Amino acid sequence: MNETEYKGILHKEVNKLAGINSRFHRISSMLLDHLIMTFVIVPPMIVLMILATNGILKVGNEVFSVVFFFMMFIYINKDFFNAKSPAKRLLGYQVINRKTEKPASELQCFVRNLTIAVAWPLEVIIGLINPERRIGDVLANTKVVISEKEKLKTIWTDLKSKSLKLNLIGILIIGVIYFYGLSLIMPKMN
């Protein structure tokens, strides 16, 4: 079986399972996002740890923290492009502004995902109870709706067309403050 057949079978099976009911579909989207983002975040961390273990790179607490929080920043901003995370693109969902019914802004997507860093299991439970909204959606005044399914490569198209906006600067400032605050409450490594 070649790689493209595997991707097709995997995608087909996820869609088949997700079609069982809306709650399962929404939770499968959350879990698939978590899986995809883990594949994006973990390899750079492994490389960093291998370099540190072999003495090639001296890693202090500050360097590890910066890399860790940068990877979490990527995770939290997974909905940044067109209010669709990788799993939302594949499964056909989009985050929208509850007031305007248009795609949520980058800042709204960032705010709705801030709770993931501290309450991911609770967000999954809330997602089971109410597949349309979770805690982060309440904070950001957003909801998740059914949308057109897309291929993952559409992320690159969206990335190429993105320009620096005031929202991005705001997200960066809030992100630095948020992660700095988290770093103060995290246990120190020796």
mmCIF file of the C-alpha atoms, coordinates in Angstrom:
data_MODEL
# 
_entry.id   MODEL 
# 
loop_
_atom_site.group_PDB 
_atom_site.id 
_atom_site.type_symbol 
_atom_site.label_atom_id 
_atom_site.label_alt_id 
_atom_site.label_comp_id 
_atom_site.label_asym_id 
_atom_site.label_entity_id 
_atom_site.label_seq_id 
_atom_site.pdbx_PDB_ins_code 
_atom_site.Cartn_x 
_atom_site.Cartn_y 
_atom_site.Cartn_z 
_atom_site.occupancy 
_atom_site.B_iso_or_equiv 
_atom_site.pdbx_formal_charge 
_atom_site.auth_seq_id 
_atom_site.auth_comp_id 
_atom_site.auth_asym_id 
_atom_site.auth_atom_id 
_atom_site.pdbx_PDB_model_num 
ATOM 1   C CA . MET A 1 1   ? 0.000   0.000  0.000  1.00 0.00 ? 1   MET A CA 1 
ATOM 2   C CA . ASN A 1 2   ? 1.518   3.343  -0.965 1.00 0.00 ? 2   ASN A CA 1 
ATOM 3   C CA . GLU A 1 3   ? 1.382   6.542  1.093  1.00 0.00 ? 3   GLU A CA 1 
ATOM 4   C CA . THR A 1 4   ? -1.433  8.193  -0.880 1.00 0.00 ? 4   THR A CA 1 
ATOM 5   C CA . GLU A 1 5   ? -3.646  5.120  -0.463 1.00 0.00 ? 5   GLU A CA 1 
ATOM 6   C CA . TYR A 1 6   ? -2.990  5.163  3.278  1.00 0.00 ? 6   TYR A CA 1 
ATOM 7   C CA . LYS A 1 7   ? -3.912  8.841  3.555  1.00 0.00 ? 7   LYS A CA 1 
ATOM 8   C CA . GLY A 1 8   ? -7.100  8.175  1.626  1.00 0.00 ? 8   GLY A CA 1 
ATOM 9   C CA . ILE A 1 9   ? -8.054  5.188  3.763  1.00 0.00 ? 9   ILE A CA 1 
ATOM 10  C CA . LEU A 1 10  ? -7.255  7.007  7.001  1.00 0.00 ? 10  LEU A CA 1 
ATOM 11  C CA . HIS A 1 11  ? -9.237  10.059 5.937  1.00 0.00 ? 11  HIS A CA 1 
ATOM 12  C CA . LYS A 1 12  ? -12.127 7.860  4.772  1.00 0.00 ? 12  LYS A CA 1 
ATOM 13  C CA . GLU A 1 13  ? -12.221 5.930  8.067  1.00 0.00 ? 13  GLU A CA 1 
ATOM 14  C CA . VAL A 1 14  ? -12.102 9.101  10.196 1.00 0.00 ? 14  VAL A CA 1 
ATOM 15  C CA . ASN A 1 15  ? -14.996 10.538 8.178  1.00 0.00 ? 15  ASN A CA 1 
ATOM 16  C CA . LYS A 1 16  ? -16.950 7.274  8.504  1.00 0.00 ? 16  LYS A CA 1 
ATOM 17  C CA . LEU A 1 17  ? -16.467 7.202  12.285 1.00 0.00 ? 17  LEU A CA 1 
ATOM 18  C CA . ALA A 1 18  ? -17.155 10.919 12.584 1.00 0.00 ? 18  ALA A CA 1 
ATOM 19  C CA . GLY A 1 19  ? -20.440 10.542 10.710 1.00 0.00 ? 19  GLY A CA 1 
ATOM 20  C CA . ILE A 1 20  ? -21.871 8.547  13.626 1.00 0.00 ? 20  ILE A CA 1 
ATOM 21  C CA . ASN A 1 21  ? -23.080 11.682 15.419 1.00 0.00 ? 21  ASN A CA 1 
ATOM 22  C CA . SER A 1 22  ? -22.196 15.362 15.746 1.00 0.00 ? 22  SER A CA 1 
ATOM 23  C CA . ARG A 1 23  ? -20.615 14.979 19.177 1.00 0.00 ? 23  ARG A CA 1 
ATOM 24  C CA . PHE A 1 24  ? -18.233 12.293 17.956 1.00 0.00 ? 24  PHE A CA 1 
ATOM 25  C CA . HIS A 1 25  ? -17.517 14.295 14.806 1.00 0.00 ? 25  HIS A CA 1 
ATOM 26  C CA . ARG A 1 26  ? -16.558 17.383 16.842 1.00 0.00 ? 26  ARG A CA 1 
ATOM 27  C CA . ILE A 1 27  ? -14.430 15.406 19.309 1.00 0.00 ? 27  ILE A CA 1 
ATOM 28  C CA . SER A 1 28  ? -12.716 13.584 16.447 1.00 0.00 ? 28  SER A CA 1 
ATOM 29  C CA . SER A 1 29  ? -11.856 17.005 15.019 1.00 0.00 ? 29  SER A CA 1 
ATOM 30  C CA . MET A 1 30  ? -10.336 18.088 18.342 1.00 0.00 ? 30  MET A CA 1 
ATOM 31  C CA . LEU A 1 31  ? -8.370  14.858 18.689 1.00 0.00 ? 31  LEU A CA 1 
ATOM 32  C CA . LEU A 1 32  ? -7.194  14.909 15.062 1.00 0.00 ? 32  LEU A CA 1 
ATOM 33  C CA . ASP A 1 33  ? -6.014  18.508 15.543 1.00 0.00 ? 33  ASP A CA 1 
ATOM 34  C CA . HIS A 1 34  ? -4.137  17.431 18.652 1.00 0.00 ? 34  HIS A CA 1 
ATOM 35  C CA . LEU A 1 35  ? -2.528  14.553 16.754 1.00 0.00 ? 35  LEU A CA 1 
ATOM 36  C CA . ILE A 1 36  ? -1.545  16.742 13.780 1.00 0.00 ? 36  ILE A CA 1 
ATOM 37  C CA . MET A 1 37  ? -0.159  19.495 15.989 1.00 0.00 ? 37  MET A CA 1 
ATOM 38  C CA . THR A 1 38  ? 1.790   16.924 18.003 1.00 0.00 ? 38  THR A CA 1 
ATOM 39  C CA . PHE A 1 39  ? 3.469   15.778 14.781 1.00 0.00 ? 39  PHE A CA 1 
ATOM 40  C CA . VAL A 1 40  ? 4.350   19.426 14.057 1.00 0.00 ? 40  VAL A CA 1 
ATOM 41  C CA . ILE A 1 41  ? 5.624   20.221 17.552 1.00 0.00 ? 41  ILE A CA 1 
ATOM 42  C CA . VAL A 1 42  ? 7.357   17.047 18.776 1.00 0.00 ? 42  VAL A CA 1 
ATOM 43  C CA . PRO A 1 43  ? 10.048  16.577 16.052 1.00 0.00 ? 43  PRO A CA 1 
ATOM 44  C CA . PRO A 1 44  ? 11.735  19.966 16.699 1.00 0.00 ? 44  PRO A CA 1 
ATOM 45  C CA . MET A 1 45  ? 11.694  19.199 20.431 1.00 0.00 ? 45  MET A CA 1 
ATOM 46  C CA . ILE A 1 46  ? 13.310  15.794 19.815 1.00 0.00 ? 46  ILE A CA 1 
ATOM 47  C CA . VAL A 1 47  ? 16.020  17.374 17.646 1.00 0.00 ? 47  VAL A CA 1 
ATOM 48  C CA . LEU A 1 48  ? 16.672  19.976 20.364 1.00 0.00 ? 48  LEU A CA 1 
ATOM 49  C CA . MET A 1 49  ? 16.978  17.268 23.020 1.00 0.00 ? 49  MET A CA 1 
ATOM 50  C CA . ILE A 1 50  ? 19.298  15.124 20.855 1.00 0.00 ? 50  ILE A CA 1 
ATOM 51  C CA . LEU A 1 51  ? 21.546  18.130 20.231 1.00 0.00 ? 51  LEU A CA 1 
ATOM 52  C CA . ALA A 1 52  ? 21.610  18.881 23.952 1.00 0.00 ? 52  ALA A CA 1 
ATOM 53  C CA . THR A 1 53  ? 22.263  15.258 24.924 1.00 0.00 ? 53  THR A CA 1 
ATOM 54  C CA . ASN A 1 54  ? 25.221  15.027 22.532 1.00 0.00 ? 54  ASN A CA 1 
ATOM 55  C CA . GLY A 1 55  ? 26.702  18.284 23.837 1.00 0.00 ? 55  GLY A CA 1 
ATOM 56  C CA . ILE A 1 56  ? 26.281  20.034 20.492 1.00 0.00 ? 56  ILE A CA 1 
ATOM 57  C CA . LEU A 1 57  ? 23.905  22.557 22.004 1.00 0.00 ? 57  LEU A CA 1 
ATOM 58  C CA . LYS A 1 58  ? 23.928  23.865 25.556 1.00 0.00 ? 58  LYS A CA 1 
ATOM 59  C CA . VAL A 1 59  ? 20.341  24.062 26.641 1.00 0.00 ? 59  VAL A CA 1 
ATOM 60  C CA . GLY A 1 60  ? 19.480  25.969 29.761 1.00 0.00 ? 60  GLY A CA 1 
ATOM 61  C CA . ASN A 1 61  ? 16.057  26.375 31.224 1.00 0.00 ? 61  ASN A CA 1 
ATOM 62  C CA . GLU A 1 62  ? 15.525  29.603 29.270 1.00 0.00 ? 62  GLU A CA 1 
ATOM 63  C CA . VAL A 1 63  ? 16.286  28.086 25.855 1.00 0.00 ? 63  VAL A CA 1 
ATOM 64  C CA . PHE A 1 64  ? 14.067  25.075 26.484 1.00 0.00 ? 64  PHE A CA 1 
ATOM 65  C CA . SER A 1 65  ? 11.274  27.338 27.772 1.00 0.00 ? 65  SER A CA 1 
ATOM 66  C CA . VAL A 1 66  ? 11.473  29.618 24.730 1.00 0.00 ? 66  VAL A CA 1 
ATOM 67  C CA . VAL A 1 67  ? 11.338  26.661 22.316 1.00 0.00 ? 67  VAL A CA 1 
ATOM 68  C CA . PHE A 1 68  ? 8.530   24.985 24.309 1.00 0.00 ? 68  PHE A CA 1 
ATOM 69  C CA . PHE A 1 69  ? 6.438   28.138 24.448 1.00 0.00 ? 69  PHE A CA 1 
ATOM 70  C CA . PHE A 1 70  ? 7.071   28.871 20.754 1.00 0.00 ? 70  PHE A CA 1 
ATOM 71  C CA . MET A 1 71  ? 5.729   25.401 19.910 1.00 0.00 ? 71  MET A CA 1 
ATOM 72  C CA . MET A 1 72  ? 2.710   25.990 22.166 1.00 0.00 ? 72  MET A CA 1 
ATOM 73  C CA . PHE A 1 73  ? 2.189   29.335 20.420 1.00 0.00 ? 73  PHE A CA 1 
ATOM 74  C CA . ILE A 1 74  ? 1.991   27.472 17.099 1.00 0.00 ? 74  ILE A CA 1 
ATOM 75  C CA . TYR A 1 75  ? -0.479  25.009 18.656 1.00 0.00 ? 75  TYR A CA 1 
ATOM 76  C CA . ILE A 1 76  ? -2.678  27.786 20.013 1.00 0.00 ? 76  ILE A CA 1 
ATOM 77  C CA . ASN A 1 77  ? -2.716  29.545 16.631 1.00 0.00 ? 77  ASN A CA 1 
ATOM 78  C CA . LYS A 1 78  ? -3.679  26.451 14.623 1.00 0.00 ? 78  LYS A CA 1 
ATOM 79  C CA . ASP A 1 79  ? -6.940  28.150 13.531 1.00 0.00 ? 79  ASP A CA 1 
ATOM 80  C CA . PHE A 1 80  ? -5.095  31.274 12.376 1.00 0.00 ? 80  PHE A CA 1 
ATOM 81  C CA . PHE A 1 81  ? -5.647  30.835 8.636  1.00 0.00 ? 81  PHE A CA 1 
ATOM 82  C CA . ASN A 1 82  ? -9.253  31.355 7.559  1.00 0.00 ? 82  ASN A CA 1 
ATOM 83  C CA . ALA A 1 83  ? -10.424 30.245 11.028 1.00 0.00 ? 83  ALA A CA 1 
ATOM 84  C CA . LYS A 1 84  ? -9.737  26.608 10.123 1.00 0.00 ? 84  LYS A CA 1 
ATOM 85  C CA . SER A 1 85  ? -7.253  24.306 11.808 1.00 0.00 ? 85  SER A CA 1 
ATOM 86  C CA . PRO A 1 86  ? -5.812  21.362 9.868  1.00 0.00 ? 86  PRO A CA 1 
ATOM 87  C CA . ALA A 1 87  ? -8.483  18.967 11.191 1.00 0.00 ? 87  ALA A CA 1 
ATOM 88  C CA . LYS A 1 88  ? -11.264 21.494 10.597 1.00 0.00 ? 88  LYS A CA 1 
ATOM 89  C CA . ARG A 1 89  ? -10.154 21.729 6.966  1.00 0.00 ? 89  ARG A CA 1 
ATOM 90  C CA . LEU A 1 90  ? -10.154 17.954 6.539  1.00 0.00 ? 90  LEU A CA 1 
ATOM 91  C CA . LEU A 1 91  ? -13.446 17.325 8.358  1.00 0.00 ? 91  LEU A CA 1 
ATOM 92  C CA . GLY A 1 92  ? -15.320 20.414 7.148  1.00 0.00 ? 92  GLY A CA 1 
ATOM 93  C CA . TYR A 1 93  ? -15.543 22.878 10.053 1.00 0.00 ? 93  TYR A CA 1 
ATOM 94  C CA . GLN A 1 94  ? -14.825 26.561 10.562 1.00 0.00 ? 94  GLN A CA 1 
ATOM 95  C CA . VAL A 1 95  ? -14.715 28.889 13.554 1.00 0.00 ? 95  VAL A CA 1 
ATOM 96  C CA . ILE A 1 96  ? -17.052 31.844 13.078 1.00 0.00 ? 96  ILE A CA 1 
ATOM 97  C CA . ASN A 1 97  ? -17.812 35.027 14.953 1.00 0.00 ? 97  ASN A CA 1 
ATOM 98  C CA . ARG A 1 98  ? -21.181 34.506 16.687 1.00 0.00 ? 98  ARG A CA 1 
ATOM 99  C CA . LYS A 1 99  ? -22.210 38.116 16.127 1.00 0.00 ? 99  LYS A CA 1 
ATOM 100 C CA . THR A 1 100 ? -21.328 38.528 12.429 1.00 0.00 ? 100 THR A CA 1 
ATOM 101 C CA . GLU A 1 101 ? -21.552 34.857 11.314 1.00 0.00 ? 101 GLU A CA 1 
ATOM 102 C CA . LYS A 1 102 ? -18.318 35.469 9.341  1.00 0.00 ? 102 LYS A CA 1 
ATOM 103 C CA . PRO A 1 103 ? -15.014 33.608 9.843  1.00 0.00 ? 103 PRO A CA 1 
ATOM 104 C CA . ALA A 1 104 ? -13.530 34.458 13.234 1.00 0.00 ? 104 ALA A CA 1 
ATOM 105 C CA . SER A 1 105 ? -10.613 36.874 13.286 1.00 0.00 ? 105 SER A CA 1 
ATOM 106 C CA . GLU A 1 106 ? -7.098  35.710 14.066 1.00 0.00 ? 106 GLU A CA 1 
ATOM 107 C CA . LEU A 1 107 ? -7.383  37.340 17.498 1.00 0.00 ? 107 LEU A CA 1 
ATOM 108 C CA . GLN A 1 108 ? -10.660 35.530 18.239 1.00 0.00 ? 108 GLN A CA 1 
ATOM 109 C CA . CYS A 1 109 ? -9.105  32.209 17.219 1.00 0.00 ? 109 CYS A CA 1 
ATOM 110 C CA . PHE A 1 110 ? -6.116  32.905 19.445 1.00 0.00 ? 110 PHE A CA 1 
ATOM 111 C CA . VAL A 1 111 ? -8.297  33.810 22.448 1.00 0.00 ? 111 VAL A CA 1 
ATOM 112 C CA . ARG A 1 112 ? -10.533 30.740 21.994 1.00 0.00 ? 112 ARG A CA 1 
ATOM 113 C CA . ASN A 1 113 ? -7.482  28.469 22.076 1.00 0.00 ? 113 ASN A CA 1 
ATOM 114 C CA . LEU A 1 114 ? -5.841  29.998 25.163 1.00 0.00 ? 114 LEU A CA 1 
ATOM 115 C CA . THR A 1 115 ? -7.819  27.600 27.350 1.00 0.00 ? 115 THR A CA 1 
ATOM 116 C CA . ILE A 1 116 ? -6.265  24.592 25.595 1.00 0.00 ? 116 ILE A CA 1 
ATOM 117 C CA . ALA A 1 117 ? -2.890  25.158 27.267 1.00 0.00 ? 117 ALA A CA 1 
ATOM 118 C CA . VAL A 1 118 ? -4.401  24.871 30.743 1.00 0.00 ? 118 VAL A CA 1 
ATOM 119 C CA . ALA A 1 119 ? -7.677  22.973 30.345 1.00 0.00 ? 119 ALA A CA 1 
ATOM 120 C CA . TRP A 1 120 ? -7.473  20.643 27.325 1.00 0.00 ? 120 TRP A CA 1 
ATOM 121 C CA . PRO A 1 121 ? -9.216  17.651 29.001 1.00 0.00 ? 121 PRO A CA 1 
ATOM 122 C CA . LEU A 1 122 ? -11.995 19.935 30.258 1.00 0.00 ? 122 LEU A CA 1 
ATOM 123 C CA . GLU A 1 123 ? -12.435 21.350 26.746 1.00 0.00 ? 123 GLU A CA 1 
ATOM 124 C CA . VAL A 1 124 ? -12.899 17.800 25.399 1.00 0.00 ? 124 VAL A CA 1 
ATOM 125 C CA . ILE A 1 125 ? -15.598 17.106 28.011 1.00 0.00 ? 125 ILE A CA 1 
ATOM 126 C CA . ILE A 1 126 ? -17.374 20.377 27.171 1.00 0.00 ? 126 ILE A CA 1 
ATOM 127 C CA . GLY A 1 127 ? -17.064 19.452 23.477 1.00 0.00 ? 127 GLY A CA 1 
ATOM 128 C CA . LEU A 1 128 ? -18.918 16.210 24.215 1.00 0.00 ? 128 LEU A CA 1 
ATOM 129 C CA . ILE A 1 129 ? -21.696 18.097 25.958 1.00 0.00 ? 129 ILE A CA 1 
ATOM 130 C CA . ASN A 1 130 ? -21.962 20.923 23.426 1.00 0.00 ? 130 ASN A CA 1 
ATOM 131 C CA . PRO A 1 131 ? -20.199 20.177 20.109 1.00 0.00 ? 131 PRO A CA 1 
ATOM 132 C CA . GLU A 1 132 ? -20.850 23.685 18.791 1.00 0.00 ? 132 GLU A CA 1 
ATOM 133 C CA . ARG A 1 133 ? -19.170 25.650 21.605 1.00 0.00 ? 133 ARG A CA 1 
ATOM 134 C CA . ARG A 1 134 ? -16.519 25.090 24.233 1.00 0.00 ? 134 ARG A CA 1 
ATOM 135 C CA . ILE A 1 135 ? -15.106 27.316 26.987 1.00 0.00 ? 135 ILE A CA 1 
ATOM 136 C CA . GLY A 1 136 ? -12.751 29.104 24.592 1.00 0.00 ? 136 GLY A CA 1 
ATOM 137 C CA . ASP A 1 137 ? -15.676 29.856 22.266 1.00 0.00 ? 137 ASP A CA 1 
ATOM 138 C CA . VAL A 1 138 ? -17.517 31.589 25.102 1.00 0.00 ? 138 VAL A CA 1 
ATOM 139 C CA . LEU A 1 139 ? -14.450 33.755 25.840 1.00 0.00 ? 139 LEU A CA 1 
ATOM 140 C CA . ALA A 1 140 ? -13.931 34.672 22.172 1.00 0.00 ? 140 ALA A CA 1 
ATOM 141 C CA . ASN A 1 141 ? -17.638 34.913 21.198 1.00 0.00 ? 141 ASN A CA 1 
ATOM 142 C CA . THR A 1 142 ? -17.183 32.246 18.518 1.00 0.00 ? 142 THR A CA 1 
ATOM 143 C CA . LYS A 1 143 ? -18.709 28.937 17.524 1.00 0.00 ? 143 LYS A CA 1 
ATOM 144 C CA . VAL A 1 144 ? -17.811 26.072 15.236 1.00 0.00 ? 144 VAL A CA 1 
ATOM 145 C CA . VAL A 1 145 ? -19.988 25.431 12.189 1.00 0.00 ? 145 VAL A CA 1 
ATOM 146 C CA . ILE A 1 146 ? -19.991 22.969 9.317  1.00 0.00 ? 146 ILE A CA 1 
ATOM 147 C CA . SER A 1 147 ? -17.991 24.256 6.365  1.00 0.00 ? 147 SER A CA 1 
ATOM 148 C CA . GLU A 1 148 ? -16.570 23.045 3.080  1.00 0.00 ? 148 GLU A CA 1 
ATOM 149 C CA . LYS A 1 149 ? -13.947 20.310 3.401  1.00 0.00 ? 149 LYS A CA 1 
ATOM 150 C CA . GLU A 1 150 ? -10.487 21.270 2.176  1.00 0.00 ? 150 GLU A CA 1 
ATOM 151 C CA . LYS A 1 151 ? -7.132  19.632 1.633  1.00 0.00 ? 151 LYS A CA 1 
ATOM 152 C CA . LEU A 1 152 ? -4.281  20.436 4.009  1.00 0.00 ? 152 LEU A CA 1 
ATOM 153 C CA . LYS A 1 153 ? -2.305  22.130 1.248  1.00 0.00 ? 153 LYS A CA 1 
ATOM 154 C CA . THR A 1 154 ? -4.787  25.032 1.379  1.00 0.00 ? 154 THR A CA 1 
ATOM 155 C CA . ILE A 1 155 ? -2.951  26.146 4.532  1.00 0.00 ? 155 ILE A CA 1 
ATOM 156 C CA . TRP A 1 156 ? 0.071   27.062 2.370  1.00 0.00 ? 156 TRP A CA 1 
ATOM 157 C CA . THR A 1 157 ? -2.138  29.053 0.015  1.00 0.00 ? 157 THR A CA 1 
ATOM 158 C CA . ASP A 1 158 ? -3.582  30.956 2.986  1.00 0.00 ? 158 ASP A CA 1 
ATOM 159 C CA . LEU A 1 159 ? -0.093  31.446 4.456  1.00 0.00 ? 159 LEU A CA 1 
ATOM 160 C CA . LYS A 1 160 ? 1.211   32.993 1.221  1.00 0.00 ? 160 LYS A CA 1 
ATOM 161 C CA . SER A 1 161 ? -1.653  35.482 1.080  1.00 0.00 ? 161 SER A CA 1 
ATOM 162 C CA . LYS A 1 162 ? -1.370  36.575 4.728  1.00 0.00 ? 162 LYS A CA 1 
ATOM 163 C CA . SER A 1 163 ? -0.012  40.039 5.455  1.00 0.00 ? 163 SER A CA 1 
ATOM 164 C CA . LEU A 1 164 ? 1.056   41.571 8.742  1.00 0.00 ? 164 LEU A CA 1 
ATOM 165 C CA . LYS A 1 165 ? -2.035  42.934 10.436 1.00 0.00 ? 165 LYS A CA 1 
ATOM 166 C CA . LEU A 1 166 ? -2.707  44.705 13.705 1.00 0.00 ? 166 LEU A CA 1 
ATOM 167 C CA . ASN A 1 167 ? -4.320  41.466 14.933 1.00 0.00 ? 167 ASN A CA 1 
ATOM 168 C CA . LEU A 1 168 ? -1.023  39.609 14.494 1.00 0.00 ? 168 LEU A CA 1 
ATOM 169 C CA . ILE A 1 169 ? 0.869   42.211 16.502 1.00 0.00 ? 169 ILE A CA 1 
ATOM 170 C CA . GLY A 1 170 ? -1.787  42.010 19.227 1.00 0.00 ? 170 GLY A CA 1 
ATOM 171 C CA . ILE A 1 171 ? -1.582  38.210 19.241 1.00 0.00 ? 171 ILE A CA 1 
ATOM 172 C CA . LEU A 1 172 ? 2.196   38.346 19.597 1.00 0.00 ? 172 LEU A CA 1 
ATOM 173 C CA . ILE A 1 173 ? 1.974   40.777 22.525 1.00 0.00 ? 173 ILE A CA 1 
ATOM 174 C CA . ILE A 1 174 ? -0.767  38.791 24.280 1.00 0.00 ? 174 ILE A CA 1 
ATOM 175 C CA . GLY A 1 175 ? 1.117   35.537 23.572 1.00 0.00 ? 175 GLY A CA 1 
ATOM 176 C CA . VAL A 1 176 ? 4.333   36.816 25.145 1.00 0.00 ? 176 VAL A CA 1 
ATOM 177 C CA . ILE A 1 177 ? 2.457   38.025 28.240 1.00 0.00 ? 177 ILE A CA 1 
ATOM 178 C CA . TYR A 1 178 ? 0.422   34.802 28.480 1.00 0.00 ? 178 TYR A CA 1 
ATOM 179 C CA . PHE A 1 179 ? 3.391   32.471 28.122 1.00 0.00 ? 179 PHE A CA 1 
ATOM 180 C CA . TYR A 1 180 ? 5.538   34.584 30.424 1.00 0.00 ? 180 TYR A CA 1 
ATOM 181 C CA . GLY A 1 181 ? 2.788   34.259 33.033 1.00 0.00 ? 181 GLY A CA 1 
ATOM 182 C CA . LEU A 1 182 ? 2.658   30.490 32.490 1.00 0.00 ? 182 LEU A CA 1 
ATOM 183 C CA . SER A 1 183 ? 6.437   30.273 32.842 1.00 0.00 ? 183 SER A CA 1 
ATOM 184 C CA . LEU A 1 184 ? 6.203   31.919 36.260 1.00 0.00 ? 184 LEU A CA 1 
ATOM 185 C CA . ILE A 1 185 ? 3.818   29.247 37.558 1.00 0.00 ? 185 ILE A CA 1 
ATOM 186 C CA . MET A 1 186 ? 5.582   26.273 35.973 1.00 0.00 ? 186 MET A CA 1 
ATOM 187 C CA . PRO A 1 187 ? 7.970   24.334 38.206 1.00 0.00 ? 187 PRO A CA 1 
ATOM 188 C CA . LYS A 1 188 ? 11.622  25.197 37.620 1.00 0.00 ? 188 LYS A CA 1 
ATOM 189 C CA . MET A 1 189 ? 13.835  22.455 36.129 1.00 0.00 ? 189 MET A CA 1 
ATOM 190 C CA . ASN A 1 190 ? 17.285  21.936 37.618 1.00 0.00 ? 190 ASN A CA 1 
# 
